[in-house]
């Protein structure tokens, strides 16, 4: 008998996936995505944090170059201690020539208040001032102009408390000489900084210069303490930390730990340091080094790091 050597099943249509098999494949893909997504997100955050650290490094270099040119550190702001939007220049304007912002700075008249500047002086977004882990920047609201000015995610290290020219941080204001012009408008006649690198008696590697500023979630973006870096609202461009001391060096009851990103109602949250990165807040120190401080760093250590000349030795890990 002649039996054809054909394979069994010739002529049958090819077998496809069953529904159960398809669901199993989808489940496996979902598990792989769930396993890989945190790693991808962590890698992206690591890149953003590195970018942020580089921004702080640039602020440190700019401050040193400013110091080499002017013989003093940039003042946190020029002007009196009033807390109104329409102030004179802040550090955000003063260091522009040292972060490749010469053309923008050329449009600034440092003698005049912010509302009298050209929009080209205060509206351009300055990439060095923005942390990529924060929401996209906008122009400020309820500020010295409408629309307002560009923002910053970094703040001057003002000390343990806001005491105007008596503040104990590295970047503090100095009272300028002012006079009225023929229209009655007050203008700055001359200004200078109050601190130099020689005044950082605790050591430039032990004293913070700039840090990431905490912004309450309801203030993001462009409102309240997140208004323009050029605004006269003081908490837009300065921050304090640690145990607040009054003018006599006595604790006044206010404390400012480093804030986690979600802090909204914590006392003094609108004037404290704290970044969007998990578990840490980044600072550039007076020697130009950038370091990440743990969010849980204790208050006394933070006080020692922010004060420029308290004579204390930092012994705890931060």
Secondary structure, DSSP 4 states (H G I P E B T S, - for coil): -----PPTTTTPPPP---HHHHHHHHHHHHHHHHHHHHHHHHHHHHHHHHHHHHHHHHHHHHHHHHHHHHSSPPPSBBS-S---SS---BHHHHTGGGGT-HHHHTT--TTS-GGGS-HHHH-S--GGG--TTSPPP---SSSSSSS-----SEEEEEESS--GGG--SSS--BPPEEEE-TTS-EEEEE---S--GGG-TT-GGGSEEEEEBP--GGGTTTSGGGS-TTSS-GGGTEEE-EEEE-TTS-EEEEEEPPPPTT-SSSTTGGGBB--SSTTEEEEEETTS-EEEEETT--HHHHHHHH-SS------S--
